[in-house]
C-alpha cells in the first residue's frame, strides 16, 4: 500500500500540495486528474522519493520513506515502473541500447542475455521492429512505448506509474497506449514467454488531464485542485459529481452537457 499522511509540498514559495492524505493499494487502477500545475506529477515523484515532502509522512508497504537516503530508496524504487511524460530516452543511443542501458547498469546479464531480454521487452510493448532506430526516428507513440520498455528493463515492478502517457499523441496512438497500459496490468494468459511482464494483475497510477483516456483504463479517480483532493471515487461518481470545479473540467472535455 502507498500511504500519504498529511503531506505538504512546495516549490519555493509556491504551495503545491496541502495536507494531502490518501492510500492506494498496489493492485488498484487509479487516475489522478487535474489541471496543469496542480501537483499530479509531484505525487509520482514523492512516491519514489525523487523529492521529499516539506512535512508529513509517506509510507510504501508500511515502510516510511520520507527521510531515506538515495541508497536506501533503491529498493523502494524497484517496486515501481515509472514513465515520465518526456520519456527521457538517450538521444545518442538507438532503441536497443536505450533499453539495454539499465540491464547493463543493474544486472549481471551477459550480452546474449541482454539482447534476448531487450527483444522480449520490445515485443511486449509492440515495437520490436524499431530496435535499431534512433529516438528522433520514432513516432510519438513508438517513443512512448520504448520508454515503457526501458522502464521495465531492470525490475519486475509491483505497480506502474505513468505521467501523462498519452499527452501530445494523436487519438489512435493515445488509444494504443491505453490498451498497452491495460495489457501490462492484466493477469497472464498462457502461454507466456519466460521473462515476460504480465502477471499478478499489477495496478497502476496514471496522472493526466485527459479524462477520456483516464476513463478507458482506471477504476478509481482522484481529482486535485489547489493542492487538495476534492474528489475520490469511481467512474459513475465522477461523471455525476456535483462539485462545480470538476463539472467545469468535464464540460471542457465534452463529457457533460452545458
KAMOFEN-V739653 format. One record per helix or strand. SS is the DSSP state (H for helix, E for strand). FROM is the first residue (numbers start at 0). TO is the last residue. Records with the same first field share a line. If there is no record, write none. Layout:
SS->FROM-TO / FROM-TO
This chain:
E->1-10 / 13-23 / 28-32 / 54-59 / 62-63 / 79-82 / 93-93 / 133-133 / 158-162 / 202-207 / 219-224 / 227-232
H->39-46 / 69-76 / 94-105 / 110-123 / 127-129 / 134-136 / 139-151 / 170-184 / 210-216 / 234-238 / 243-251
